[in-house]
Amino acid sequence: MERQEIIAGLVEILKTVRTIDQSRLDNVTEETDFIKDLKTPSTEMINIAAKAEQKFDVEFDDDDIDDLGSKVKDIVDLIIKSKEA
């Protein structure tokens, strides 16, 4: 699965999160920061990770979620790592 496909899937997930300003989802890149750029509440990150697990049919270790950074590339890397495991 290509990184750009994963980002597109993440944007689909983010469109379902009411606390995110939808107008900010037009230019999401790997460098986009969930908290700074998208104003995602940190409590919402767990919910986004859970939705990503379902969408991409992967399972994240609790330690990986605890160590997850706040940039889009961090969750893209985690999805790829989980798919390869």
N, C-alpha and C positions, 0 to 999 in steps of 0.2 A: 504494500500500500504506500502510495506516494505521500510525502509530507504535506503537499498542497491539498490532497484529498482529505487528510486528517484535519487540516485547518478548516476546510469547508464544512466538515462534519461538526467540528467544535462550534463554528458560527451558527449552525442549525440549532445546536443545544442552547447556545447563548440567547438565541431569539425567543426561547421559552422561559427565560429568567426575567421576571418582571422588574427586578431591582436594577437591571442594566439598561442604560440609555441606548435604545435601539439605533439611533442615528450614528453611534460610535462603531457599529459593527460593519460598516461599509469598507473599511480599509484595514482589517485585521491582518497582521503579519506575525511571523515568529517572534519578533521583538516587541509586539504589543504586550503591555503589562495589564493583567486582569484588574489589579487593584488601583494602580495609578491612572492608566489610560481609559479603562472601561468602568471605573468606579464600582467594581464588584465588591460587595461586603465580604470580608474574610470568611465569615460564617457560611457564605454561599459557595465557597470553593469546594467544600466536601460534597455538596449537592451536585455541583458540576462534574466532579470526579466520578461520582456514582453514575450519573447519566452517561459519561464517556465510557465507563465500563460496559454498560448495557449496549450502547450504540456500536462500539467497536469489538464487542464480544471478548473482552479481556478482564482479568482480575488483578487489581493492584494490591501489593502488600501494604499493610498499615504503615510500616516504616517508610515506604516510598511516598505515601500520601503525606506523612508527617514532614518529610524532607522536601516536598514539592515546592519549587520556586513559584513566583507569581507571573512569570512570562509564559506566553503561549508555547514557545519552543520547549519549555520544561515539561508540559503535559504531552506534547507531541513526542518528545524523546521517551517519556514513560510508556506511552501507548505502543511505540515501536519495540521497546525493550520487552514489554509484556507479551506482545505478539510473538517475539522470537523465542521466548522462554518455553 
